């Protein structure tokens, strides 16, 4: 299992550009990703091939939007492995899809860990809220 520095989980510069430097918007976007990523992973684990593919694609887009490149790449890998497993054209199995989802879950957890720190830091920086 390869891990990464949690601080690398989100490209803060990209996130700032996507939120126009608005810390309040950044806070809101991070909260949305935090909730959405957990929900999508839960649904992926119980979904059929079409569902897994669609949810991985959605998560890839969300991750790209906040600069969570590791999550985006892991979600893309789930899409690719799932497509192979459901197409019947190449070797791919449900266990391959499950393993790819596990890797995605690890990337999401790393991003969510950093998000928790960032949200806490923002609350401390804005004592009036």
N, C-alpha and C positions, 0 to 999 in steps of 0.2 A: 504494500500500500504506500503510495507516494503522497506525501503531504506537502503543503505549501505554507509559507508565512501568511498568517491570517490577514496581515496588513495588505497583502497582495490580492486579496479576494475581490476587491473592488477598486477600479481605477478612479480615484477621487477627482482627478482633473476632468475626466470624461463626465462623471456625475455632475460636477459643477457646471460644465458647459451645457449639459442637457437640461439643467434646472436654472440656467441663466444666472448662476451665482446666488440664487434666492435660497437661503438656508431653510426657510419655512417649507418651500416646495420640495427641497431635498429631503427634509424630514418626512414629509407626506409620501413621497415616492418610495423611500426606503421602507416605511411602514407597510405600504401596499405590497411591495415585493416580498417582504418578510411573511406576510399572511398568505399571499398567493402561492409562493413557492412551496410552503408546507401543504397547502390544500392540493395543489397539482400533483405533488409526489404521492400523497395518499391515494388520490384517484388513479394515478398511473399504476400503482401496485395492484389494484383490483380490476384494471381495465383490460379490454380485449385489444387486439393489434391496432385497430383504427383509432381507438381512444388513446392508447399510449403514444402513437405517432402525433396525433393532434395536440395532446397536452405537452409533449416534449417540444414541439414547435412553438407553442405559446410561451413556454418557460424560456426557450432560447431567445425569443424576441424581447421578453421582459428583462432578462439578464443582460442582453446587449445594450438595452436602453439605460441601465444604471452603471454599466462598465464592469459587470461581473463576467469577465471573459472566460474564466475557468468553468463557470456554470454554463455559459453559452456553448462552449466546446463540448462539455459533457452531455448537454441536452442534444446537441447535434449528433453525437455518437449514439445516443439512444435512438434517435430517429433512424439513423443508418442501419443499426443492428436490427431494429424492429422491422424495417422494410425488408431486409434480407430474410428474417424469420417468417414474415407473413407472405412473402412473394412466392416462396417455394423454388425460386430460381437459383439460389445459392445456399451453401451451408449456413445455417443459422437456426438457433433453437430458442425455446422459451427461457432456458437457463442462461443463454447469452444475453437475452433482453434483461432478465432479472439482474445479472451481473452489471450491465451497463447502467441500469437504474440505481443500483447500489453505489456505483461510482458517482453518478449524478447527485445522489443524496449526500455523499461526503462533500462534494463541491458546494452544494446548497448550505450545508451545515457550516462550512467555513465562512461563506458569505453572511449567513445569519448571525454568526458570532461577531463578525466585524460590525454588522448593522446594529447589533445591541450596544456595542461600545460607542459607535457614532451617535446613536440616538441618546444615550446617556450623556455623552459629552455635550451634545446640543442643548439638552435640558439644563445642564449645569451652567452653560454659557448664557442661558436666557432665564434667569431666576424669576422673572415676572410671569412666566407661564405655568 
